[in-house]
Amino acid sequence: MNAARYYIYRNLHTGGFSVRYRGRVVDRLNVFTAQNITFKVNESGRQRVVKQGRKNVHAFVVADRYKGLINKEYELDKLVKVTYNPYTDTQFKYCDSNIYNAKEVVFRDGRCFLALR
């Protein structure tokens, strides 16, 4: 049996992030970390965006766990931005390379970053 995981996506209305667990939104955050990550893009959803020219939620950062940043600050020079553009990319990217998994990411300012240590 697979354990349920957290599906994190950019909220198209607020610019922050929503966290979905077992099909329900359980949290909305702006600054937090997530661990044991898989980056997922639903290809049929991506194709719908390209065809209709309208955004929809189809790409997720899937995590085992997440937590708000309370006392831990990350240095900006040790964060690498992760990007995704449904019109030009089929997968999340960092430094012009596809990324599928990560140990930890940081969410802040409406963006997702790899946490390099």
N, C-alpha and C positions, 0 to 999 in steps of 0.2 A: 504494500500500500504506500502510495506517495503522500508525503506530508503536503498540506496546503501551503502555498507560497504567496507572498505579497506582490501584487502587480502595481507598479508605480508608473504614472503617466502625467504628462503636463496637462493641467486643466486649461482647456481652451478659453474659458470665460474669465478666470482670475489671473492666469499667468503663473500661478504657483503649481504645486503638485498635489495630486490625489493618490491615495493608497487604497487599493481594492484587495479584499481578502475574502475568499470563498464567494465571489460574485457581488459583494457589497462594499461600498465606499466606507472605510472605517476611520479615515483620517485625511486631513488637508494640512499640508505643511509648506513652509517656504525654505527653511534651513534645516538640513538633517543629513545623516549618513545611512547607507544601506550596505549590507555585507552579503558575500557569496552570490554574486550577480550573474544573471544571464540576460543578454540583450535580445529581445524578440521583436520581429516585425511581421505582422500578418499581411502576407502578400496580396490577398484579395482586397483587403482594406486599403493598401497602398495603391493598387490599381484603380480603385474607386476614387481616390483623391486625385490621381493623375487625370482620369477621365472626366470627372465632374468639376475639377478645379476648386474644390471645397474641402476644408479640413474635416477630419474625423479621427476618433481615437482608434489607432490601429498599431501603435508601437509602444512597447513597454520595457521597463527595466524590472526584471523579475528577481526578487530577493528572498533569502531565507529569513532575514530580519532587518529591522530598521530602527533608528533612534534619533531623537532630536539632538541637536548640538547644544549642550548646556555649558560645559566648562572647557570643551576641547576646541581649539581654534586651529585651522589649517592655514599654512602659509601659502599665499597665492602662487608663489613661484614653484611650489611643489604640487600644483594642481594642473592637470592637462584636460582641456575641454573635450567632451564627447559631443559629437554632432549627429544630426540625422535630418536629411531633406528628402521627402518622399518623391520629389520631382527628379532628383539626380542620383539618389542612393537607394540601394535595396537593403542596406544594413546600416547599423550605427557605425560611426567612424571616429577615429582619433588619429591625428597626424597623418591624414590621408590613407589610413589602413583600416580595413574592417576590424571590428571588435565584437567578439561573441560572449566572452566571459570576463569577469574581474573579481578580485577579492573584496575590494571596497570602492564605493563611489561617494562623492559629496554632492549634495544638491544645494544650490544657493543662487539667488538672483535670477531665478527662472532657467537656470542652466544645470547641466550634469557634468561633473568632473571626475576623472580618475584620481584617486588619492595615491600619490607616489611617496614612498618613505625612504 
